[in-house]
Amino acid sequence: MTEFVKGTKISSRMDIGQDHRKSLAAAGLQSAIVQILEHGFYHADPHPGNMVITRDNRLCLMDWGMVGRLTPEERNDLLFLIRAAVDRDSRKLARTVLSLATPGKEVQIRHLEKDLMEIMDIYMSLPLKEIRVGTLLEDLVEVLKSHTLRLPPDLSIVIKALITVEGTARMLYPELDVISEATPMCDGWCPGSTPKAISGSGCAATCPPCGDCSSTCPTPFPPFSEKLKPMISPSDLTTKT
């Protein structure tokens, strides 16, 4: 189904107030996380040309011709990867990567862990608001390539989408603290270092084999959208195909 939407590209509406730009940037970022983590169906190319500000000052996502899909297991894999990175746990990150990626040759685990540790040290020494998640993910992918590790295509696509949506959000509001905006939402699914299963009755079938899952992995839990009601105003966001 298609529908005509009257609006202006966000790149042409930088004259709107700073508070409104911040609200729209946060709404766009939060929307992407909901699409990816709750629905497993997301806009895979959220660049500025695919977003407009409507006449009633809402952010509208256009052109859903390029989308991505993630299974519940893949969503848990992504969460575990993000949590390991945010926790600066290079060992867990290396083990998670090895459980997901396809190696082109034998991998030297200690060398991989050291390279990942160097990335974590660089980024995590910065204040949260200065961390560029997109750049961090790009550097992570480069390290994997240097060790001939290849992520599954679906995870590669979602990483690209996250990089793009952060860039779009920062175009609207350059000072956006992406980590602070995203962490509470991700923590709703993955508290501490043990991720919740997105579906199923336990974490044994969904968590990567890192040896630290426990019987405390809680399921079930409320729909993710319920957690976002205080965060996203219905007036901030709309989607159109």
LOSEGU-89888 format. One line per 2 residues: their letters; for each residue x, y, z of N, C-alpha, C. Coordinates in steps of 0.1 Angstrom, whole numbers, plus 5000, padded with zeros to 4 digits. Layout:
! residues N
a> X:Y:Z:X:Y:Z:X:Y:Z  ...
***
This chain:
! residues 241
mt> 5008:4988:5000:5000:5000:5000:5009:5012:5000  5005:5022:4992:5013:5035:4992:5004:5046:4995
ef> 5009:5057:5000:5001:5069:5003:5010:5081:5001  5004:5092:4996:5011:5104:4994:5013:5111:5007
vk> 5025:5115:5009:5028:5122:5022:5034:5136:5019  5028:5146:5024:5033:5160:5023:5043:5163:5034
gt> 5055:5166:5030:5065:5169:5039:5078:5174:5033  5088:5176:5041:5101:5182:5036:5112:5173:5041
ki> 5122:5171:5032:5133:5163:5037:5140:5170:5049  5145:5161:5058:5150:5167:5070:5162:5176:5068
ss> 5169:5173:5057:5181:5181:5054:5177:5196:5051  5164:5198:5047:5160:5211:5043:5152:5218:5055
rm> 5152:5211:5066:5144:5217:5077:5153:5219:5090  5165:5222:5088:5174:5224:5099:5171:5238:5106
di> 5161:5245:5101:5157:5257:5108:5147:5255:5119  5143:5243:5121:5133:5241:5133:5141:5242:5146
gq> 5134:5244:5156:5140:5246:5170:5148:5234:5174  5158:5237:5182:5168:5227:5187:5161:5216:5195
dh> 5152:5220:5203:5145:5210:5211:5137:5200:5202  5131:5206:5192:5123:5197:5183:5132:5188:5175
rk> 5144:5193:5171:5153:5185:5163:5158:5174:5172  5161:5177:5185:5165:5166:5194:5154:5156:5196
sl> 5142:5160:5197:5131:5151:5199:5129:5142:5187  5130:5147:5175:5129:5139:5163:5141:5130:5161
aa> 5153:5134:5165:5165:5126:5164:5163:5114:5173  5159:5116:5185:5157:5106:5195:5146:5096:5191
ag> 5135:5102:5185:5124:5093:5181:5128:5084:5170  5136:5090:5160:5141:5081:5149:5150:5070:5154
lq> 5159:5073:5163:5168:5063:5169:5160:5052:5176  5151:5056:5185:5143:5047:5192:5134:5038:5184
sa> 5129:5045:5173:5121:5037:5164:5129:5026:5157  5141:5029:5153:5150:5018:5147:5152:5007:5157
iv> 5154:5010:5169:5157:5000:5179:5145:4991:5181  5133:4997:5182:5120:4990:5183:5118:4980:5171
qi> 5121:4986:5159:5119:4978:5147:5128:4965:5148  5141:4968:5152:5151:4957:5151:5148:4947:5163
le> 5147:4952:5175:5147:4943:5186:5133:4937:5190  5123:4945:5187:5109:4939:5190:5103:4932:5179
hg> 5104:4938:5167:5097:4932:5156:5106:4924:5147  5119:4926:5147:5128:4918:5138:5125:4922:5123
fy> 5119:4933:5121:5116:4937:5107:5118:4952:5107  5128:4957:5099:5132:4971:5101:5136:4977:5087
ha> 5135:4990:5087:5140:4998:5076:5155:4997:5075  5160:4991:5064:5174:4988:5062:5182:4999:5056
dp> 5175:5010:5053:5183:5021:5046:5177:5035:5051  5179:5037:5064:5173:5049:5070:5181:5062:5069
hp> 5185:5065:5056:5193:5077:5054:5184:5089:5053  5190:5101:5054:5182:5113:5054:5172:5115:5042
gn> 5175:5109:5031:5166:5110:5019:5154:5102:5021  5154:5093:5030:5142:5084:5033:5134:5089:5045
mv> 5137:5101:5050:5130:5107:5061:5125:5121:5058  5113:5124:5061:5108:5137:5059:5101:5142:5072
it> 5100:5155:5073:5092:5161:5084:5079:5165:5078  5068:5160:5083:5055:5163:5078:5051:5177:5082
rd> 5039:5181:5076:5034:5195:5079:5030:5197:5093  5027:5185:5100:5024:5186:5114:5036:5183:5123
nr> 5048:5184:5116:5061:5183:5123:5063:5169:5130  5060:5159:5122:5063:5145:5126:5074:5140:5117
lc> 5082:5130:5122:5092:5124:5114:5085:5112:5107  5087:5111:5093:5080:5101:5086:5091:5093:5078
lm> 5091:5080:5080:5100:5071:5073:5094:5066:5060  5102:5069:5049:5097:5067:5036:5104:5055:5029
dw> 5098:5050:5018:5105:5040:5010:5110:5028:5017  5100:5019:5020:5103:5006:5027:5107:4995:5017
gm> 5113:4999:5006:5116:4988:4996:5128:4980:5000  5136:4986:5009:5148:4978:5014:5146:4976:5029
vg> 5143:4964:5033:5141:4961:5047:5149:4949:5051  5151:4947:5064:5158:4936:5069:5150:4928:5079
rl> 5153:4915:5081:5146:4907:5090:5156:4900:5099  5152:4898:5112:5160:4891:5121:5151:4881:5129
tp> 5156:4869:5130:5148:4859:5138:5150:4862:5153  5142:4857:5162:5144:4860:5176:5158:4856:5181
ee> 5164:4845:5176:5177:4841:5179:5188:4851:5175  5186:4857:5163:5195:4867:5157:5194:4880:5165
rn> 5182:4883:5170:5181:4895:5178:5188:4893:5192  5187:4881:5197:5195:4879:5210:5210:4879:5207
dl> 5214:4874:5196:5228:4874:5192:5233:4889:5192  5225:4897:5185:5229:4911:5184:5229:4918:5198
lf> 5219:4915:5206:5219:4921:5219:5232:4917:5227  5235:4904:5226:5247:4899:5234:5259:4906:5229
li> 5260:4908:5216:5272:4914:5210:5273:4929:5215  5262:4936:5215:5262:4950:5220:5265:4950:5235
ra> 5259:4941:5242:5262:4942:5257:5276:4939:5260  5283:4930:5253:5297:4927:5255:5305:4939:5252
av> 5302:4946:5241:5309:4958:5237:5307:4969:5248  5295:4972:5252:5292:4982:5261:5299:4979:5275
dr> 5299:4967:5279:5306:4963:5291:5321:4963:5290  5326:4965:5278:5341:4965:5276:5347:4952:5280
ds> 5339:4941:5277:5344:4928:5280:5349:4921:5267  5362:4923:5265:5368:4918:5252:5368:4903:5251
rk> 5369:4896:5262:5368:4882:5262:5354:4877:5257  5344:4882:5264:5331:4878:5260:5327:4883:5246
la> 5332:4894:5242:5330:4899:5228:5337:4890:5218  5349:4885:5221:5356:4876:5212:5349:4863:5211
rt> 5344:4858:5222:5337:4845:5222:5323:4846:5215  5317:4858:5217:5304:4860:5210:5306:4860:5195
vl> 5316:4868:5191:5319:4869:5177:5322:4856:5171  5330:4848:5178:5334:4835:5173:5322:4825:5172
sl> 5312:4827:5180:5300:4819:5180:5291:4823:5168  5293:4835:5163:5284:4840:5152:5291:4840:5139
at> 5304:4843:5138:5311:4845:5125:5316:4833:5119  5318:4833:5106:5324:4822:5099:5338:4825:5096
pg> 5348:4817:5101:5362:4820:5099:5367:4816:5085  5375:4824:5079:5382:4820:5067:5394:4811:5069
ke> 5399:4812:5081:5411:4803:5085:5411:4802:5100  5421:4795:5105:5421:4793:5120:5423:4807:5126
vq> 5416:4809:5137:5416:4822:5143:5424:4821:5156  5434:4831:5158:5441:4832:5170:5433:4840:5180
ir> 5427:4833:5189:5417:4839:5198:5424:4850:5207  5436:4848:5212:5442:4858:5220:5445:4871:5212
hl> 5449:4869:5200:5452:4881:5191:5439:4888:5188  5428:4881:5186:5415:4887:5184:5411:4894:5196
ek> 5412:4888:5208:5408:4895:5220:5416:4907:5222  5429:4907:5219:5437:4919:5221:5433:4930:5212
dl> 5430:4927:5200:5426:4937:5190:5412:4943:5194  5403:4935:5199:5391:4940:5204:5392:4949:5216
me> 5402:4945:5225:5404:4952:5237:5409:4966:5234  5418:4967:5223:5423:4980:5219:5412:4989:5215
im> 5402:4984:5207:5391:4992:5203:5383:4996:5215  5380:4987:5224:5372:4991:5236:5379:5002:5244
di> 5392:5001:5245:5400:5011:5253:5399:5025:5247  5399:5025:5233:5399:5038:5226:5385:5045:5229
ym> 5374:5037:5227:5361:5043:5227:5356:5045:5241  5359:5036:5250:5353:5037:5263:5361:5046:5272
sl> 5372:5052:5267:5378:5062:5275:5372:5076:5272  5362:5076:5263:5355:5089:5260:5343:5090:5268
pl> 5338:5102:5270:5325:5104:5276:5314:5098:5267  5304:5093:5273:5293:5086:5266:5288:5094:5254
ke> 5286:5107:5256:5280:5115:5246:5289:5117:5234  5302:5114:5236:5312:5116:5225:5314:5103:5217
ir> 5309:5092:5222:5311:5080:5215:5302:5079:5202  5308:5076:5191:5301:5074:5178:5300:5059:5176
vg> 5287:5055:5179:5285:5040:5178:5287:5035:5164  5284:5043:5154:5286:5039:5140:5301:5036:5137
tl> 5309:5045:5142:5324:5044:5140:5329:5032:5147  5324:5030:5160:5328:5018:5168:5324:5005:5160
le> 5312:5004:5155:5308:4992:5148:5316:4990:5135  5319:5001:5128:5328:5000:5116:5342:4995:5120
dl> 5347:5000:5131:5361:4995:5135:5360:4980:5139  5349:4977:5146:5347:4963:5150:5347:4953:5137
ve> 5339:4958:5127:5339:4950:5115:5352:4948:5108  5360:4959:5109:5374:4959:5103:5383:4949:5110
vl> 5381:4948:5123:5389:4939:5131:5385:4925:5127  5372:4922:5125:5368:4909:5122:5373:4905:5108
ks> 5373:4915:5099:5379:4912:5085:5394:4909:5086  5401:4916:5095:5415:4913:5096:5418:4899:5101
ht> 5408:4893:5108:5410:4880:5113:5402:4870:5104  5399:4874:5092:5391:4866:5083:5378:4860:5089
lr> 5371:4868:5097:5359:4864:5102:5347:4872:5095  5337:4865:5091:5326:4870:5084:5313:4868:5091
lp> 5306:4879:5095:5294:4879:5102:5283:4874:5092  5272:4868:5098:5261:4864:5089:5255:4876:5082
pd> 5251:4874:5070:5246:4886:5062:5235:4894:5069  5226:4888:5076:5215:4895:5082:5221:4904:5093
ls> 5231:4900:5101:5237:4908:5111:5245:4920:5105  5251:4917:5094:5259:4927:5086:5249:4938:5082
iv> 5238:4935:5077:5228:4944:5072:5223:4953:5084  5220:4947:5095:5215:4955:5106:5225:4964:5112
ik> 5238:4960:5112:5249:4969:5116:5249:4981:5107  5248:4979:5094:5248:4990:5084:5237:4999:5087
al> 5225:4993:5090:5213:5002:5093:5215:5010:5105  5221:5004:5116:5224:5012:5128:5234:5023:5126
it> 5244:5020:5117:5254:5031:5114:5247:5042:5107  5238:5039:5098:5231:5049:5090:5221:5057:5098
ve> 5214:5050:5107:5204:5058:5115:5210:5067:5125  5222:5063:5130:5229:5072:5139:5234:5084:5132
gt> 5239:5082:5119:5243:5094:5112:5231:5103:5109  5220:5098:5106:5208:5106:5103:5204:5113:5116
ar> 5204:5107:5127:5200:5113:5139:5209:5124:5143  5222:5122:5141:5232:5132:5144:5231:5144:5135
ml> 5226:5142:5122:5225:5153:5113:5214:5163:5119  5204:5157:5124:5193:5165:5130:5198:5171:5143
yp> 5205:5164:5151:5209:5169:5164:5223:5163:5167  5234:5170:5164:5248:5165:5165:5252:5161:5179
el> 5245:5168:5189:5249:5165:5203:5242:5153:5209  5234:5146:5201:5226:5134:5206:5235:5124:5213
dv> 5232:5121:5225:5239:5110:5232:5233:5097:5229  5238:5090:5219:5232:5078:5214:5233:5067:5224
is> 5244:5066:5231:5245:5055:5242:5235:5057:5252  5233:5069:5258:5224:5071:5268:5209:5069:5263
ea> 5207:5072:5251:5193:5070:5245:5190:5055:5243  5200:5048:5239:5198:5034:5235:5200:5024:5247
tp> 5208:5027:5257:5212:5017:5267:5199:5013:5275  5191:5023:5280:5179:5018:5288:5170:5009:5280
mc> 5169:5011:5267:5161:5003:5259:5166:4989:5257  5179:4988:5255:5186:4975:5254:5186:4968:5267
dg> 5188:4976:5278:5188:4969:5291:5175:4963:5294  5164:4968:5288:5151:4962:5290:5150:4947:5285
wc> 5159:4944:5276:5160:4931:5270:5172:4923:5275  5182:4931:5279:5195:4924:5282:5201:4930:5295
pg> 5195:4928:5306:5200:4934:5319:5213:4928:5323  5222:4937:5328:5235:4932:5333:5242:4926:5322
st> 5247:4913:5324:5255:4907:5314:5248:4894:5309  5236:4892:5313:5228:4880:5309:5216:4884:5301
pk> 5215:4881:5289:5204:4886:5280:5191:4878:5283  5180:4886:5282:5167:4879:5282:5165:4872:5269
ai> 5158:4861:5269:5154:4855:5256:5143:4863:5250  5143:4866:5237:5133:4873:5231:5120:4865:5229
sg> 5122:4852:5227:5111:4843:5227:5116:4829:5233  5106:4821:5236:5109:4808:5241:5108:4808:5256
sg> 5111:4797:5262:5109:4795:5277:5122:4796:5285  5133:4798:5278:5146:4798:5286:5157:4803:5277
ca> 5169:4806:5283:5180:4812:5276:5189:4801:5270  5188:4789:5273:5197:4779:5268:5197:4778:5253
at> 5185:4780:5247:5184:4778:5232:5187:4791:5225  5189:4802:5232:5190:4815:5225:5203:4822:5228
cp> 5209:4820:5239:5222:4827:5242:5234:4821:5235  5243:4829:5230:5255:4823:5224:5263:4815:5235
pc> 5270:4805:5230:5277:4796:5239:5289:4802:5246  5287:4812:5255:5298:4819:5262:5301:4813:5276
gd> 5292:4804:5280:5295:4797:5293:5291:4805:5305  5283:4816:5303:5280:4824:5315:5265:4826:5316
cs> 5257:4819:5309:5243:4819:5311:5239:4812:5324  5229:4817:5330:5224:4811:5342:5210:4809:5342
st> 5205:4802:5353:5191:4799:5354:5183:4812:5357  5190:4823:5359:5183:4835:5363:5178:4843:5351
cp> 5181:4838:5339:5176:4845:5326:5161:4845:5326  5155:4857:5328:5141:4858:5330:5133:4858:5317
tp> 5122:4851:5317:5112:4851:5306:5099:4847:5312  5088:4852:5307:5087:4862:5296:5088:4876:5302
fp> 5085:4886:5293:5086:4900:5298:5076:4908:5290  5073:4921:5294:5063:4929:5287:5068:4932:5273
pf> 5059:4935:5264:5063:4939:5250:5071:4951:5251  5081:4952:5242:5091:4963:5242:5084:4976:5240
se> 5073:4977:5232:5067:4989:5230:5061:4995:5243  5058:4987:5252:5052:4992:5265:5063:5000:5272
kl> 5076:4996:5271:5087:5003:5278:5089:5017:5271  5085:5018:5259:5088:5030:5251:5077:5041:5252
kp> 5066:5038:5258:5055:5047:5258:5059:5061:5265  5067:5060:5276:5071:5073:5281:5082:5080:5273
mi> 5088:5073:5264:5100:5078:5256:5096:5084:5243  5086:5079:5236:5083:5083:5223:5069:5089:5223
sp> 5067:5101:5219:5054:5107:5218:5048:5103:5204  5035:5099:5204:5029:5095:5191:5030:5107:5181
sd> 5032:5119:5186:5033:5130:5177:5046:5132:5170  5056:5124:5175:5070:5125:5170:5073:5117:5157
lt> 5065:5106:5155:5069:5096:5146:5057:5090:5138  5059:5088:5125:5049:5081:5117:5057:5073:5107
tk> 5051:5063:5101:5058:5055:5091:5048:5054:5079  5054:5054:5067:5047:5053:5055:5054:5043:5046
t> 5047:5035:5038:5054:5026:5029:5055:5033:5016
***
